[in-house]
Amino acid sequence: MKSLHLALAVVGTLAAFPASAAEQRINIGVGELTCPTCSYTVAAAMRGVPSVEIIDFTEGKEFGTGTYIVAFDDEAADQDMIVEAIRATGYPADIVESGDS
């Protein structure tokens, strides 16, 4: 009987914890990055979205372009929110595949 109570207590405790959110990673291509302030503005916009963390930045082949690797909690944000935050600052941005730039 004690083991039944213990098992029920464990199940009840586990059920009380919400399922953990999954971390998502995306690549976002951004244009018109012509000065250091541009990159700062874009980074600040992305960090304004809940749970967003900038993992890396790679300069693009063309002047003024680059790709940000961004991680976020999919329960707090989605990729559209991040892209729209960048676009709201006036910079063009799109989700890109890993090999694209």
Solvent accessible surface area in square Angstrom, and as a share of the most:
residue,aa,sasa,rsa
1,M,163,0.73
2,K,177,0.75
3,S,84,0.54
4,L,96,0.48
5,H,107,0.48
6,L,118,0.59
7,A,50,0.39
8,L,107,0.53
9,A,57,0.44
10,V,74,0.42
11,V,95,0.55
12,G,42,0.40
13,T,76,0.44
14,L,119,0.59
15,A,83,0.64
16,A,83,0.65
17,F,138,0.58
18,P,119,0.75
19,A,89,0.69
20,S,108,0.70
21,A,34,0.26
22,A,51,0.40
23,E,112,0.50
24,Q,69,0.31
25,R,143,0.52
26,I,22,0.11
27,N,25,0.13
28,I,0,0.00
29,G,16,0.16
30,V,5,0.03
31,G,12,0.12
32,E,104,0.47
33,L,18,0.09
34,T,82,0.48
35,C,59,0.35
36,P,116,0.73
37,T,90,0.52
38,C,11,0.07
39,S,38,0.25
40,Y,156,0.59
41,T,42,0.24
42,V,0,0.00
43,A,11,0.09
44,A,48,0.37
45,A,18,0.14
46,M,0,0.00
47,R,146,0.53
48,G,64,0.61
49,V,12,0.07
50,P,76,0.48
51,S,58,0.37
52,V,17,0.10
53,E,100,0.45
54,I,36,0.18
55,I,64,0.33
56,D,72,0.37
57,F,72,0.30
58,T,79,0.46
59,E,139,0.62
60,G,20,0.19
61,K,197,0.84
62,E,128,0.57
63,F,170,0.71
64,G,11,0.11
65,T,43,0.25
66,G,3,0.03
67,T,16,0.09
68,Y,8,0.03
69,I,53,0.27
70,V,0,0.00
71,A,2,0.02
72,F,11,0.04
73,D,47,0.24
74,D,62,0.32
75,E,129,0.58
76,A,43,0.33
77,A,5,0.04
78,D,67,0.35
79,Q,73,0.32
80,D,93,0.48
81,M,82,0.37
82,I,0,0.00
83,V,9,0.05
84,E,91,0.41
85,A,22,0.17
86,I,0,0.00
87,R,102,0.37
88,A,90,0.70
89,T,56,0.32
90,G,55,0.53
91,Y,35,0.13
92,P,62,0.39
93,A,2,0.01
94,D,79,0.41
95,I,66,0.33
96,V,30,0.17
97,E,126,0.56
98,S,104,0.67
99,G,77,0.74
100,D,78,0.40
101,S,95,0.61
